[in-house]
């Protein structure tokens, strides 16, 4: 035999229960109740059942008064777990059934699965295997509907343990085999399923396979303390060697099991195994000695159970006292509330009387102030009139300012328009002159060596006409009309500028591009850029000063 199967499954149940408690959503409304629940679960894990039940009962009352189904379910489930550990299976079952009712009516399938598993554990402890199997199957069915592989594997593992406990090893093997692929993501539980399979192999006449599997697991499993895994594996190896009649090896692994300090229930199984081994070795004295150890261990277990029953009685008494105290506190609270409401009503009556008196006094004062307020209103109206007049003046001033700004904007736009016209005219003249020069150059080439002196004189006259600066003079005249003061300011600030420099700067002031200026001056763009740099240096401008911005700021 392995560890008691009921104990094995109970550890599964506590795992799920604590997981559910840790996953509770914390919020301001339920934070206090959740804190009490967590303290109750911690006390349960420390076997402080009296303190745990007190806390959980308080949390149960709080959750029911506020209609918090999650907290109510966890309180009921953990109270049931306390009574389970205290061997009060009847009380535990009652609380689990209450938790099951809450889960069905108000909660999700995962909560229903948890309590179904716990109810099945109770029935298995009472040897009611049919009922236990019924509830395990319900939990398994819900897990399957929700496609929860881990819980499906867990409940299949539990049903395998239940089948083994009822000596139906073929059915147990089927359940364990089914659980293996479902528990791959949980190596600790996967090992437990393989331990169950080893139990089946020994019972079904294949001890060698059970021994080899257990030996490999004992070598490779990292956490041998989880759910007494190391003890269970040593037991399987010892029992397998015994089945194979390898008595020395069986004795060695039975002793290794004792070295791992198992609990009393497991010691009973180990002592029985050691007694059987020594009996087969015809070492009857040692066999009888281990039989005596079984008797002594049973006595010790009975003593522990009696102590638990005594502790359970104390816990029940404490819980009843707590309930009675809670009822007395509730009664006292109701009485205090009545006194509070009576005092509050008296205060309200007094406040109403005081308010009524103050209201009458206030009315008298209002009548006296009425004339003064009317006089004050007249003054206010006069002030308002003066204020409106001031606002009107301010509005007129703002309107005049706006008109002035609009006029300035109009003049600015007009200047820009004329500058654009000047730019267009300058570009036109430049383009026209270039075209005429090209035509004259072509004619000159054609007449080279010709004796038509009259035509040659006309061509020379046109060339002389192109070299005059009449267009530039006309351009400067119009430019000064449009941009009054710019050329004067430029010449005043920079007297060292030549007429060609001023002409170049005028084009820049008109915001013409380098390409446009180069076209007008009949030079390359590179020459235009170099000329711009030279003039900037001549004007002693900093390198980071933009020439156009500088000219635009000049009035």
CORNOR-V789772 format. One line per field, one symbol per residue. ss: DSSP state (@ for helix, = for strand, . for the rest). phi: phi as a letter, one per 40 degrees, with the letter a starting at -180 (. if undefined). psi: psi as a letter, one per 20 degrees, with the letter a starting at -180 (. if undefined). A space follows every 50 residues. Layout:
ss = ???
phi = ???
psi = ???
This chain:
ss = ....@@@@@@@@@@@@@@@@@@........@@@@@@@@@@@@@@@...@@ @@@@@@@@@@@@@@@@..@@@@@@@@@@@@@@@@@...@@@@@@@@@@@@ @@@@@@..@@@@@@@@@@@@@@@@@...@@@@@@@@@@@@@@@@@...@@ @@@@@@@@@@@@@@@...@@@@@@@@@@@@@@....@@@@@@@@@@@@@@ @@@...@@@@@@@@@@@@@@.....@@@@@@@@@@@@@@@@@@...@@@@ @@@@@@@@@....@@@@@@@@@@@@@@@@@...@@@@@@@@@@@@@@@@@ @@@@@@@@@@@@@@@@@@@@@@@@@@@@@@@@@@@@@@@@@@@@@@@@@@ @@@@@@@@@@@@@@@@@@@@@@@@@@@@@@@@@@@@@@@@@@@@@@@@@@ @@@@@@@@@@@@@@@@@@@@@@@@@@@@@@@@@@@@@@@@@@@@@@.... ..@@@@@@@@@@@@@@@..@@@@@@@@@@@@@...@@@@@@@@.....@@ @@@@@@@@@....@@@@@@@@...@@@@@@@@@@@@@@........@@@@ @@...
phi = .cddcdcdccccccdcccccccccccaccbdcccccccccccccccgccc cccccccccccccccbfbcccccccccccdccccccgccccccdcccccc cccccbbcdccccdccccccccccccgcccccccccccccccccccfcdc cdccccccccccccccgbcccdcccccccdccbdcbdcccccccccccdc ccccgbcccccccccccccbccbcccfgdcccccccccccccccgccccc ccccccccccfcccccddcccccccccccccgcccccccccccccccccc cccccccccccccccdcccccccccccccccccccccccccccccccccc cccccccccccccccccccdcccccccccccccccccccccccccccccc ccccccccccccccccccccccccccccccccccccccccccccccccgc bcccccccccccccccccbdccccccdcccccbcgccccccccbcccccc ccccccccdcgccdcccccccfbccccccccccccccccgcccccccccc ccccb
psi = qaqphggghhhgghghghghhhjqpprhhjggghggghhggghghjkmhg gghgghhghggghhhjlnhghgghggghghhghghjjmhggggghhhghg gggghiarhhhggghgghghgghhhjkmhggghghghggggghghjlngg hghghhgghghggghjkmhggghgggghhghijhinhghhghhhgghggg gghjkmhghgggghgghhhipgnihokkggggghgggghghghjknhghg gghghhghhjmrrghhhggghgghggghghjkmhghghghghhggghggh ghgggghhhghggggggggghggghggghgghggghgggghggggggggg ggggggghgghhgghhghigghhgghhggggghhghghgghgghggghgg gggghhgggghghgghghhhgggggghggghgggggggghhggghhjpiq jnhghhhgghggghhhiqkgggggggghghggmpighggghghmijprhh ghgghghghjkqrhggghghilrrhghgghhggghgghilqqhjppgghg hhip.
